Amino acid sequence: MPFRKYGNRQEYLKNAIPKGFHKKLLIFNGEIVGQIEYAPAEVSGYPIKGDNVVAMNCVWILRKAKKHNFGKLLVEDMMKSEKDIAGFATIALENHWSPWFKKWQIEKLGFEPIDSIKVTHKTKHKRRVFNIYLMWMPTTEKAKPPTWDKQKLLEGENFCLAHPLYRPQTWKGNIFEVNVHTLSGESDN
């Protein structure tokens, strides 16, 4: 694939790096087999809000490196490097066609769902309803859980071309449509 200028990623990093963005690569047997990306919620790639909350933008491990608990290792490293915070937040997906950010995988890393939204994609798999979850891993018992801007989430994200919730730079408006209800039973309309 020819190189494509990706302005949104560059713009995101220019803003996020000075404010605490981290990207760590996992090297095993001399090869990159995984990574984790995280930042304070106010500069994360997601519309997650919270006092003293760090949002995990991304975590992945190649299939050939499975069965070593590398995902857990990356999350533990993130937790050690981010002391004195209320907790960690991220998103998870259920019934989405992508192999990334599966809810069961994120739960296995220690996160729990605290809210969700059912959506459909406007251009891909149009009839397939899937869930996007706000996931939370507090570091203290009294930590205040984060919130998220669901309306902003419907626009999709643009900080990573490979992300399952990616919105192309040329797309205008929301790339997702609300389908039904949240975890708590509240309407999303």
C-alpha positions in Angstrom: 0.0 0.0 0.0 1.5 3.4 -0.9 2.2 5.8 1.9 -0.8 8.1 2.7 -0.4 11.2 4.6 -2.5 10.8 7.7 -3.0 14.2 9.2 -5.5 13.3 11.9 -3.0 11.0 13.6 -0.2 13.5 13.4 -2.5 16.2 14.8 -3.7 13.9 17.6 -0.1 13.0 18.6 1.1 16.7 18.5 -1.6 17.5 21.1 -1.5 14.3 23.2 2.2 13.7 23.6 3.0 16.8 25.7 0.0 16.0 27.9 0.9 12.5 28.9 0.3 10.2 25.9 2.3 6.9 26.0 2.8 4.2 23.4 4.8 1.1 24.4 5.8 -1.7 22.1 6.2 -5.3 23.2 9.2 -7.1 21.7 9.5 -10.9 22.0 12.3 -12.9 20.4 13.4 -9.8 18.6 10.1 -9.0 17.0 7.3 -6.5 17.8 4.3 -8.7 18.9 2.2 -6.2 20.7 1.6 -2.6 21.9 -0.4 -0.5 24.3 -1.4 3.2 23.9 -2.8 5.3 26.7 -3.2 8.9 27.7 -5.1 11.0 30.3 -8.8 10.9 29.5 -8.9 14.6 28.4 -6.4 13.9 25.5 -7.3 10.3 24.8 -8.6 9.2 21.4 -12.0 8.5 22.9 -14.7 10.9 24.2 -14.1 9.6 27.8 -14.3 12.1 30.6 -13.2 11.7 34.2 -11.2 13.2 37.0 -7.8 11.7 37.2 -8.7 8.9 34.7 -6.3 7.4 32.1 -7.8 6.0 28.9 -6.3 3.1 27.1 -6.7 3.9 23.4 -5.3 0.6 22.1 -3.9 -2.7 23.1 -3.0 -5.6 20.8 -1.0 -8.8 20.7 -0.3 -10.8 17.6 -1.8 -14.3 17.4 1.6 -15.9 17.2 2.4 -14.5 20.6 -0.7 -15.8 22.4 -0.7 -17.8 25.6 2.0 -15.7 27.2 -0.4 -13.2 29.0 1.3 -10.4 27.1 -1.9 -8.3 27.1 -2.1 -8.5 30.9 1.6 -7.7 31.1 1.1 -4.5 29.0 -1.9 -3.4 31.2 0.1 -4.1 34.4 3.0 -2.0 33.0 0.5 0.9 32.2 -0.9 0.7 35.8 2.6 0.8 37.3 3.6 3.8 35.2 0.4 5.8 36.0 0.4 6.0 39.8 -2.0 8.1 41.9 -4.9 8.0 39.5 -8.6 7.1 40.0 -8.6 4.4 37.4 -8.4 3.3 33.8 -11.0 3.4 31.1 -11.4 2.1 27.6 -14.0 0.8 25.2 -15.0 -2.7 24.2 -17.0 -4.2 21.4 -19.6 -7.0 21.2 -20.9 -8.5 18.0 -18.5 -6.3 16.0 -16.8 -7.9 13.0 -13.4 -6.8 14.0 -11.2 -9.1 16.1 -10.0 -6.2 18.3 -11.4 -4.8 21.5 -13.7 -7.8 22.1 -15.6 -7.3 25.4 -14.4 -10.6 26.8 -10.8 -9.7 26.0 -11.0 -6.4 27.8 -12.8 -8.0 30.7 -9.9 -10.6 30.9 -7.5 -7.6 31.3 -9.4 -6.5 34.4 -11.9 -3.9 33.1 -15.7 -4.0 33.8 -18.5 -2.6 31.7 -20.3 0.5 33.2 -22.3 1.7 30.2 -23.1 0.7 26.6 -24.7 1.8 23.4 -26.1 -0.3 20.6 -25.3 1.0 17.2 -25.1 0.1 13.5 -22.4 1.3 11.1 -23.7 3.5 8.2 -21.4 2.0 5.5 -20.1 -1.4 6.7 -22.3 -4.4 7.7 -25.2 -2.0 7.8 -27.7 -4.4 9.3 -25.4 -5.7 12.0 -26.2 -4.3 15.4 -23.2 -4.2 17.8 -22.5 -2.9 21.3 -19.9 -0.4 22.3 -19.1 -0.5 26.0 -17.5 2.0 28.3 -15.1 -0.1 30.4 -13.7 0.8 33.8 -10.9 -0.4 36.1 -10.7 1.6 39.3 -7.6 1.8 41.3 -9.3 2.6 44.6 -12.6 1.7 46.1 -13.9 5.3 46.1 -12.9 6.1 42.6 -15.5 8.0 40.6 -16.2 6.2 37.3 -15.7 8.0 34.1 -18.5 9.1 31.7 -18.4 9.4 27.9 -19.9 11.6 25.3 -22.1 9.2 23.3 -23.0 11.8 20.7 -19.3 12.3 20.0 -18.7 8.5 20.0 -21.3 8.2 17.1 -19.0 10.3 14.9 -16.4 7.5 15.1 -12.7 8.0 16.0 -9.9 9.4 13.8 -6.8 8.9 15.8 -5.9 5.5 14.2 -6.6 4.2 10.7 -6.7 0.5 12.0 -9.2 1.1 14.8 -12.6 -0.7 14.5 -14.4 2.6 15.2 -12.4 4.5 12.6 -14.2 7.3 10.6 -12.5 8.2 7.3 -11.2 11.7 7.1 -13.6 12.5 4.2 -16.7 11.3 6.0 -19.0 14.0 7.3 -21.3 13.5 10.3 -21.9 10.4 12.4 -20.6 7.1 11.0 -22.7 5.2 13.6 -26.4 5.2 14.4 -28.0 4.5 17.7 -30.0 1.3 17.7 -31.7 0.6 21.0 -30.8 1.0 24.8 -27.8 1.4 27.1 -26.8 -1.1 29.8 -28.7 0.9 32.4 -31.8 0.7 30.3 -31.9 4.4 29.4 -32.8 5.5 25.9 -29.9 6.9 23.9 -32.1 9.2 21.9 
